[in-house]
Amino acid sequence: MTGQVRTVDGRVAGRRGQETRQKLLGCLSDMLNSSPYRDVKVIDVARKAGTSPATFYQYFPDVEGAVLEIADAIAAEGANLSELVADRSWSGKTGRQNAEDLVEGFLTFWRRNDAILRVIDLGAAEGDKRFYKIRMKVLNAVTGSLADAIRDLQAKGRVDESVNPAAVAGSLVTMLSAVASHQKAFQTWGVKQNELRPNLAMLVHLGVTGRKPPK
């Protein structure tokens, strides 16, 4: 853990305090996997962490405050998805591989953080600006990288000038996040994971380059 960690009243937490705080966040994350966000109570988190509600309140104002801490860390991780796009070639089979890597990265990230991402989406949908900002932090970096890739192809004359890079990039990222958050639904429609990935990659490649990926 880097930087100073402070308690609610502004004191700098020592090593044990930081460990306790992190344990509380870890227990809360686990509970979100099996319980609706608003059903989670401070006393339950504290009990699971082997401490008291008073200790919880030393580090967080309430459950929502702790959830926002977790969500912000997840957003920082999600911003790294841009590395699957930035400064990569979209020519030939390399472009197809890039599209497949991006799809795999999205699906894996969402599956690994499904519980907290559902909370972020819920808060954003309800108009909570804090959750909305976090959701955009997750998506903005990769959207910007995709838009840059499309602009680069336009500059090389490989994508029509009428294409709006930001509009296409935003649409692709919205599609990926929506599909990633509803992966189980595709199974009920008879779509297997190994069928979903290549079809999503085809749509991403088509969106970025205007062409189907080479076989």
Short mmCIF file of the C-alpha atoms (twelve columns), coordinates in Angstrom:
data_MODEL
# 
_entry.id   MODEL 
# 
loop_
_atom_site.group_PDB 
_atom_site.id 
_atom_site.type_symbol 
_atom_site.label_atom_id 
_atom_site.label_alt_id 
_atom_site.label_comp_id 
_atom_site.label_asym_id 
_atom_site.label_seq_id 
_atom_site.Cartn_x 
_atom_site.Cartn_y 
_atom_site.Cartn_z 
_atom_site.pdbx_PDB_model_num 
ATOM 1   C CA . MET A 1   0.000   0.000   0.000   1 
ATOM 2   C CA . THR A 2   1.403   3.341   -1.016  1 
ATOM 3   C CA . GLY A 3   0.815   6.748   0.523   1 
ATOM 4   C CA . GLN A 4   -0.685  7.600   3.868   1 
ATOM 5   C CA . VAL A 5   -3.952  6.053   4.968   1 
ATOM 6   C CA . ARG A 6   -5.980  8.212   7.325   1 
ATOM 7   C CA . THR A 7   -8.828  7.476   9.672   1 
ATOM 8   C CA . VAL A 8   -12.131 9.324   9.423   1 
ATOM 9   C CA . ASP A 9   -10.949 11.859  11.996  1 
ATOM 10  C CA . GLY A 10  -7.748  12.573  10.058  1 
ATOM 11  C CA . ARG A 11  -5.188  10.506  11.979  1 
ATOM 12  C CA . VAL A 12  -2.552  8.616   9.989   1 
ATOM 13  C CA . ALA A 13  -3.175  4.882   10.312  1 
ATOM 14  C CA . GLY A 14  -0.235  2.681   11.276  1 
ATOM 15  C CA . ARG A 15  0.632   -0.650  9.694   1 
ATOM 16  C CA . ARG A 16  -1.886  -2.617  11.748  1 
ATOM 17  C CA . GLY A 17  -4.537  -0.010  11.097  1 
ATOM 18  C CA . GLN A 18  -3.914  -0.230  7.361   1 
ATOM 19  C CA . GLU A 19  -4.164  -4.018  7.522   1 
ATOM 20  C CA . THR A 20  -7.446  -3.791  9.424   1 
ATOM 21  C CA . ARG A 21  -8.820  -1.292  6.941   1 
ATOM 22  C CA . GLN A 22  -7.842  -3.502  4.017   1 
ATOM 23  C CA . LYS A 23  -9.371  -6.540  5.700   1 
ATOM 24  C CA . LEU A 24  -12.652 -4.674  6.129   1 
ATOM 25  C CA . LEU A 25  -12.643 -3.777  2.416   1 
ATOM 26  C CA . GLY A 26  -11.886 -7.374  1.494   1 
ATOM 27  C CA . CYS A 27  -14.722 -8.698  3.651   1 
ATOM 28  C CA . LEU A 28  -17.110 -6.146  2.185   1 
ATOM 29  C CA . SER A 29  -16.099 -7.183  -1.331  1 
ATOM 30  C CA . ASP A 30  -16.788 -10.818 -0.487  1 
ATOM 31  C CA . MET A 31  -20.201 -9.964  0.946   1 
ATOM 32  C CA . LEU A 32  -21.201 -8.039  -2.168  1 
ATOM 33  C CA . ASN A 33  -20.765 -11.257 -4.143  1 
ATOM 34  C CA . SER A 34  -23.649 -12.873 -2.282  1 
ATOM 35  C CA . SER A 35  -25.741 -10.028 -0.836  1 
ATOM 36  C CA . PRO A 36  -27.503 -7.026  -2.398  1 
ATOM 37  C CA . TYR A 37  -25.530 -3.848  -1.778  1 
ATOM 38  C CA . ARG A 38  -28.166 -2.206  0.414   1 
ATOM 39  C CA . ASP A 39  -28.606 -5.315  2.565   1 
ATOM 40  C CA . VAL A 40  -24.999 -5.193  3.774   1 
ATOM 41  C CA . LYS A 41  -24.713 -3.702  7.260   1 
ATOM 42  C CA . VAL A 42  -21.696 -2.316  9.100   1 
ATOM 43  C CA . ILE A 43  -22.100 -4.816  11.919  1 
ATOM 44  C CA . ASP A 44  -22.038 -7.718  9.448   1 
ATOM 45  C CA . VAL A 45  -18.870 -6.466  7.749   1 
ATOM 46  C CA . ALA A 46  -17.173 -5.906  11.099  1 
ATOM 47  C CA . ARG A 47  -18.183 -9.341  12.379  1 
ATOM 48  C CA . LYS A 48  -16.871 -11.028 9.231   1 
ATOM 49  C CA . ALA A 49  -13.571 -9.146  9.637   1 
ATOM 50  C CA . GLY A 50  -13.337 -10.176 13.285  1 
ATOM 51  C CA . THR A 51  -13.581 -6.630  14.616  1 
ATOM 52  C CA . SER A 52  -16.218 -4.178  15.855  1 
ATOM 53  C CA . PRO A 53  -18.478 -1.593  14.197  1 
ATOM 54  C CA . ALA A 54  -16.547 1.081   16.106  1 
ATOM 55  C CA . THR A 55  -13.392 -0.003  14.308  1 
ATOM 56  C CA . PHE A 56  -15.203 0.098   10.961  1 
ATOM 57  C CA . TYR A 57  -16.273 3.681   11.641  1 
ATOM 58  C CA . GLN A 58  -12.660 4.657   12.306  1 
ATOM 59  C CA . TYR A 59  -11.937 4.152   8.599   1 
ATOM 60  C CA . PHE A 60  -15.247 4.654   6.774   1 
ATOM 61  C CA . PRO A 61  -18.274 6.893   7.386   1 
ATOM 62  C CA . ASP A 62  -20.667 4.098   6.342   1 
ATOM 63  C CA . VAL A 63  -20.963 1.072   4.051   1 
ATOM 64  C CA . GLU A 64  -21.448 3.299   1.012   1 
ATOM 65  C CA . GLY A 65  -18.202 5.131   1.767   1 
ATOM 66  C CA . ALA A 66  -16.339 1.812   1.876   1 
ATOM 67  C CA . VAL A 67  -18.022 0.686   -1.349  1 
ATOM 68  C CA . LEU A 68  -16.829 3.868   -3.057  1 
ATOM 69  C CA . GLU A 69  -13.263 3.079   -1.931  1 
ATOM 70  C CA . ILE A 70  -13.480 -0.360  -3.535  1 
ATOM 71  C CA . ALA A 71  -15.126 1.048   -6.647  1 
ATOM 72  C CA . ASP A 72  -12.411 3.658   -7.114  1 
ATOM 73  C CA . ALA A 73  -9.709  0.974   -6.946  1 
ATOM 74  C CA . ILE A 74  -11.606 -1.106  -9.517  1 
ATOM 75  C CA . ALA A 75  -11.886 1.949   -11.771 1 
ATOM 76  C CA . ALA A 76  -8.115  2.380   -11.716 1 
ATOM 77  C CA . GLU A 77  -7.754  -1.253  -12.743 1 
ATOM 78  C CA . GLY A 78  -10.338 -0.838  -15.491 1 
ATOM 79  C CA . ALA A 79  -8.465  2.137   -16.925 1 
ATOM 80  C CA . ASN A 80  -5.629  -0.277  -17.701 1 
ATOM 81  C CA . LEU A 81  -7.814  -1.850  -20.381 1 
ATOM 82  C CA . SER A 82  -6.641  1.007   -22.602 1 
ATOM 83  C CA . GLU A 83  -3.277  -0.759  -22.803 1 
ATOM 84  C CA . LEU A 84  -4.983  -3.404  -24.959 1 
ATOM 85  C CA . VAL A 85  -5.574  -0.716  -27.600 1 
ATOM 86  C CA . ALA A 86  -2.974  2.046   -27.295 1 
ATOM 87  C CA . ASP A 87  -0.197  2.134   -29.896 1 
ATOM 88  C CA . ARG A 88  -1.217  -1.160  -31.508 1 
ATOM 89  C CA . SER A 89  -1.524  -1.974  -35.173 1 
ATOM 90  C CA . TRP A 90  -4.931  -2.812  -36.625 1 
ATOM 91  C CA . SER A 91  -3.570  -4.261  -39.855 1 
ATOM 92  C CA . GLY A 92  -4.120  -7.839  -40.971 1 
ATOM 93  C CA . LYS A 93  -4.078  -10.656 -38.438 1 
ATOM 94  C CA . THR A 94  -2.518  -8.361  -35.837 1 
ATOM 95  C CA . GLY A 95  -5.664  -6.257  -35.899 1 
ATOM 96  C CA . ARG A 96  -7.811  -9.328  -35.422 1 
ATOM 97  C CA . GLN A 97  -5.678  -10.398 -32.465 1 
ATOM 98  C CA . ASN A 98  -5.957  -6.924  -30.930 1 
ATOM 99  C CA . ALA A 99  -9.748  -7.080  -31.176 1 
ATOM 100 C CA . GLU A 100 -9.750  -10.523 -29.558 1 
ATOM 101 C CA . ASP A 101 -7.425  -9.342  -26.769 1 
ATOM 102 C CA . LEU A 102 -9.669  -6.362  -26.014 1 
ATOM 103 C CA . VAL A 103 -12.774 -8.530  -25.863 1 
ATOM 104 C CA . GLU A 104 -11.060 -11.068 -23.629 1 
ATOM 105 C CA . GLY A 105 -9.780  -8.277  -21.388 1 
ATOM 106 C CA . PHE A 106 -13.248 -6.769  -20.998 1 
ATOM 107 C CA . LEU A 107 -15.000 -10.055 -20.285 1 
ATOM 108 C CA . THR A 108 -12.355 -11.146 -17.797 1 
ATOM 109 C CA . PHE A 109 -12.298 -7.797  -15.983 1 
ATOM 110 C CA . TRP A 110 -16.080 -7.724  -15.645 1 
ATOM 111 C CA . ARG A 111 -16.307 -11.345 -14.540 1 
ATOM 112 C CA . ARG A 112 -13.612 -10.810 -11.894 1 
ATOM 113 C CA . ASN A 113 -15.259 -7.649  -10.526 1 
ATOM 114 C CA . ASP A 114 -18.878 -8.396  -11.301 1 
ATOM 115 C CA . ALA A 115 -20.301 -7.585  -7.856  1 
ATOM 116 C CA . ILE A 116 -18.773 -4.129  -7.425  1 
ATOM 117 C CA . LEU A 117 -19.368 -3.219  -11.072 1 
ATOM 118 C CA . ARG A 118 -23.065 -3.997  -10.584 1 
ATOM 119 C CA . VAL A 119 -23.099 -1.612  -7.621  1 
ATOM 120 C CA . ILE A 120 -21.351 1.069   -9.699  1 
ATOM 121 C CA . ASP A 121 -23.886 0.647   -12.521 1 
ATOM 122 C CA . LEU A 122 -26.790 0.804   -10.059 1 
ATOM 123 C CA . GLY A 123 -25.509 3.972   -8.417  1 
ATOM 124 C CA . ALA A 124 -24.827 5.618   -11.775 1 
ATOM 125 C CA . ALA A 125 -28.281 4.652   -13.097 1 
ATOM 126 C CA . GLU A 126 -29.887 6.201   -10.013 1 
ATOM 127 C CA . GLY A 127 -28.129 9.484   -10.721 1 
ATOM 128 C CA . ASP A 128 -25.425 9.319   -8.052  1 
ATOM 129 C CA . LYS A 129 -22.671 11.484  -9.519  1 
ATOM 130 C CA . ARG A 130 -19.977 9.758   -7.469  1 
ATOM 131 C CA . PHE A 131 -20.747 6.374   -9.019  1 
ATOM 132 C CA . TYR A 132 -21.234 7.959   -12.440 1 
ATOM 133 C CA . LYS A 133 -17.740 9.464   -12.301 1 
ATOM 134 C CA . ILE A 134 -16.276 6.113   -11.313 1 
ATOM 135 C CA . ARG A 135 -18.093 4.347   -14.146 1 
ATOM 136 C CA . MET A 136 -16.765 6.857   -16.643 1 
ATOM 137 C CA . LYS A 137 -13.277 6.431   -15.212 1 
ATOM 138 C CA . VAL A 138 -13.546 2.718   -15.995 1 
ATOM 139 C CA . LEU A 139 -14.600 3.379   -19.600 1 
ATOM 140 C CA . ASN A 140 -12.961 6.670   -20.612 1 
ATOM 141 C CA . ALA A 141 -9.381  5.486   -21.014 1 
ATOM 142 C CA . VAL A 142 -10.167 2.625   -23.373 1 
ATOM 143 C CA . THR A 143 -12.693 4.782   -25.255 1 
ATOM 144 C CA . GLY A 144 -10.022 7.405   -25.824 1 
ATOM 145 C CA . SER A 145 -7.519  4.818   -27.027 1 
ATOM 146 C CA . LEU A 146 -10.015 3.339   -29.482 1 
ATOM 147 C CA . ALA A 147 -10.884 6.804   -30.796 1 
ATOM 148 C CA . ASP A 148 -7.167  7.516   -31.292 1 
ATOM 149 C CA . ALA A 149 -6.785  4.244   -33.202 1 
ATOM 150 C CA . ILE A 150 -9.636  5.188   -35.535 1 
ATOM 151 C CA . ARG A 151 -8.178  8.687   -36.079 1 
ATOM 152 C CA . ASP A 152 -4.836  7.142   -36.935 1 
ATOM 153 C CA . LEU A 153 -6.485  4.914   -39.544 1 
ATOM 154 C CA . GLN A 154 -8.329  7.944   -40.929 1 
ATOM 155 C CA . ALA A 155 -5.040  9.822   -41.267 1 
ATOM 156 C CA . LYS A 156 -3.698  6.887   -43.277 1 
ATOM 157 C CA . GLY A 157 -6.755  6.913   -45.531 1 
ATOM 158 C CA . ARG A 158 -7.964  3.531   -44.315 1 
ATOM 159 C CA . VAL A 159 -11.138 4.731   -42.590 1 
ATOM 160 C CA . ASP A 160 -13.681 7.074   -44.190 1 
ATOM 161 C CA . GLU A 161 -13.428 10.682  -43.035 1 
ATOM 162 C CA . SER A 162 -17.183 10.770  -42.344 1 
ATOM 163 C CA . VAL A 163 -16.685 8.392   -39.411 1 
ATOM 164 C CA . ASN A 164 -16.757 10.100  -36.002 1 
ATOM 165 C CA . PRO A 165 -14.007 8.353   -33.991 1 
ATOM 166 C CA . ALA A 166 -15.414 9.305   -30.588 1 
ATOM 167 C CA . ALA A 167 -18.926 8.161   -31.520 1 
ATOM 168 C CA . VAL A 168 -17.727 4.796   -32.805 1 
ATOM 169 C CA . ALA A 169 -15.323 4.250   -29.903 1 
ATOM 170 C CA . GLY A 170 -17.992 5.161   -27.342 1 
ATOM 171 C CA . SER A 171 -20.491 2.840   -28.997 1 
ATOM 172 C CA . LEU A 172 -18.030 -0.058  -29.031 1 
ATOM 173 C CA . VAL A 173 -17.076 0.385   -25.376 1 
ATOM 174 C CA . THR A 174 -20.726 0.691   -24.348 1 
ATOM 175 C CA . MET A 175 -21.458 -2.515  -26.238 1 
ATOM 176 C CA . LEU A 176 -18.541 -4.333  -24.615 1 
ATOM 177 C CA . SER A 177 -19.458 -3.232  -21.105 1 
ATOM 178 C CA . ALA A 178 -23.111 -4.172  -21.612 1 
ATOM 179 C CA . VAL A 179 -22.248 -7.598  -22.975 1 
ATOM 180 C CA . ALA A 180 -19.645 -8.149  -20.276 1 
ATOM 181 C CA . SER A 181 -22.139 -7.355  -17.526 1 
ATOM 182 C CA . HIS A 182 -24.715 -9.768  -18.986 1 
ATOM 183 C CA . GLN A 183 -22.520 -12.751 -19.843 1 
ATOM 184 C CA . LYS A 184 -24.812 -15.218 -18.081 1 
ATOM 185 C CA . ALA A 185 -27.767 -14.036 -20.171 1 
ATOM 186 C CA . PHE A 186 -26.062 -15.192 -23.341 1 
ATOM 187 C CA . GLN A 187 -25.941 -18.725 -21.967 1 
ATOM 188 C CA . THR A 188 -29.734 -18.708 -21.609 1 
ATOM 189 C CA . TRP A 189 -29.899 -17.763 -25.290 1 
ATOM 190 C CA . GLY A 190 -27.768 -20.761 -26.187 1 
ATOM 191 C CA . VAL A 191 -24.602 -18.733 -26.822 1 
ATOM 192 C CA . LYS A 192 -21.454 -20.327 -25.425 1 
ATOM 193 C CA . GLN A 193 -18.510 -18.255 -24.190 1 
ATOM 194 C CA . ASN A 194 -16.242 -19.599 -26.919 1 
ATOM 195 C CA . GLU A 195 -18.830 -18.429 -29.483 1 
ATOM 196 C CA . LEU A 196 -19.380 -15.027 -27.882 1 
ATOM 197 C CA . ARG A 197 -15.744 -13.898 -27.932 1 
ATOM 198 C CA . PRO A 198 -14.995 -14.219 -31.691 1 
ATOM 199 C CA . ASN A 199 -18.285 -12.591 -32.646 1 
ATOM 200 C CA . LEU A 200 -17.655 -9.656  -30.327 1 
ATOM 201 C CA . ALA A 201 -14.111 -9.367  -31.674 1 
ATOM 202 C CA . MET A 202 -15.506 -9.254  -35.222 1 
ATOM 203 C CA . LEU A 203 -17.774 -6.331  -34.260 1 
ATOM 204 C CA . VAL A 204 -14.906 -4.475  -32.583 1 
ATOM 205 C CA . HIS A 205 -12.612 -4.964  -35.582 1 
ATOM 206 C CA . LEU A 206 -15.383 -3.926  -37.957 1 
ATOM 207 C CA . GLY A 207 -16.082 -0.820  -35.882 1 
ATOM 208 C CA . VAL A 208 -12.458 0.288   -35.715 1 
ATOM 209 C CA . THR A 209 -11.334 -0.548  -39.245 1 
ATOM 210 C CA . GLY A 210 -14.579 -0.663  -41.243 1 
ATOM 211 C CA . ARG A 211 -13.627 -4.180  -42.338 1 
ATOM 212 C CA . LYS A 212 -14.188 -7.726  -41.162 1 
ATOM 213 C CA . PRO A 213 -11.097 -9.264  -39.563 1 
ATOM 214 C CA . PRO A 214 -9.050  -11.547 -41.813 1 
ATOM 215 C CA . LYS A 215 -9.364  -15.274 -41.259 1 
# 
